[in-house]
Amino acid sequence: MGPRYLQLVRKESRLRMDQVDALAVLTRQLGRRRTQRGGERLTDNTLIRIAVDLLLDRAEQLRGNTEDELLASLKESTDR
């Protein structure tokens, strides 16, 4: 079976600097809050995969033609 990262497909994405910074902070915070040591390491990529899964789960809520419109449509649906 091997390490988890070897089971995954590499996909490149460009992120804004504020996203990169916030993601790194969140990864460190979650790492410090862990109740169990060992096992799978939490990384920025771990959180990105979770975000993609969440986006795919809510795909039917997406409305719009731009990044801002698509994001707004997801935010509107969670405010209800």
C-alpha positions as CSV (number, residue, x, y, z in Angstrom):
1,M,0.0,0.0,0.0
2,G,2.7,2.5,0.9
3,P,2.6,6.1,2.1
4,R,-0.7,7.9,1.5
5,Y,0.9,10.6,-0.6
6,L,2.0,8.0,-3.1
7,Q,-1.6,6.9,-3.6
8,L,-2.7,10.4,-4.6
9,V,-2.5,12.2,-8.0
10,R,-0.5,15.4,-8.3
11,K,-2.6,18.4,-9.3
12,E,-1.1,21.9,-9.4
13,S,-3.1,24.9,-8.4
14,R,-2.3,28.6,-8.0
15,L,-3.4,30.2,-4.7
16,R,-3.4,33.9,-3.6
17,M,-0.7,34.8,-1.1
18,D,-3.4,35.5,1.6
19,Q,-4.7,31.9,1.1
20,V,-1.2,30.4,1.3
21,D,-0.5,32.3,4.6
22,A,-3.9,31.5,6.1
23,L,-3.6,27.8,5.1
24,A,-0.2,27.6,6.7
25,V,-1.5,29.1,10.0
26,L,-4.5,26.8,10.1
27,T,-2.3,23.8,9.4
28,R,0.0,24.7,12.3
29,Q,-3.0,25.4,14.6
30,L,-4.6,22.1,13.8
31,G,-1.3,20.3,14.3
32,R,-0.9,21.8,17.8
33,R,-4.5,20.8,18.7
34,R,-4.1,17.2,17.8
35,T,-5.1,14.8,20.5
36,Q,-3.2,11.8,19.1
37,R,0.4,11.8,17.9
38,G,1.6,9.7,15.1
39,G,-0.4,8.5,12.2
40,E,-1.2,10.7,9.1
41,R,0.5,14.1,9.2
42,L,-1.7,17.2,8.7
43,T,-0.4,19.3,5.8
44,D,-1.6,22.1,3.7
45,N,-2.4,19.5,1.0
46,T,-4.6,17.6,3.6
47,L,-6.7,20.8,4.1
48,I,-6.9,21.5,0.3
49,R,-8.2,18.0,-0.3
50,I,-10.9,18.5,2.4
51,A,-11.8,21.8,0.8
52,V,-12.2,20.1,-2.6
53,D,-14.3,17.4,-1.1
54,L,-16.5,20.0,0.5
55,L,-16.8,22.0,-2.7
56,L,-17.8,18.8,-4.6
57,D,-20.4,17.9,-2.0
58,R,-22.0,21.4,-2.5
59,A,-21.6,21.5,-6.2
60,E,-25.4,21.9,-6.7
61,Q,-25.3,25.1,-4.8
62,L,-22.8,26.8,-7.1
63,R,-24.2,29.7,-9.1
64,G,-22.3,32.3,-11.1
65,N,-19.7,32.9,-13.8
66,T,-16.8,34.3,-11.8
67,E,-14.8,33.1,-8.8
68,D,-16.4,35.8,-6.6
69,E,-19.9,34.9,-7.7
70,L,-19.3,31.2,-7.2
71,L,-17.9,31.8,-3.7
72,A,-20.8,34.1,-2.9
73,S,-23.3,31.4,-3.9
74,L,-21.7,28.9,-1.5
75,K,-21.7,31.5,1.3
76,E,-25.3,32.4,0.7
77,S,-26.4,28.7,1.0
78,T,-24.6,28.3,4.3
79,D,-26.2,31.4,5.8
80,R,-29.6,30.0,5.4
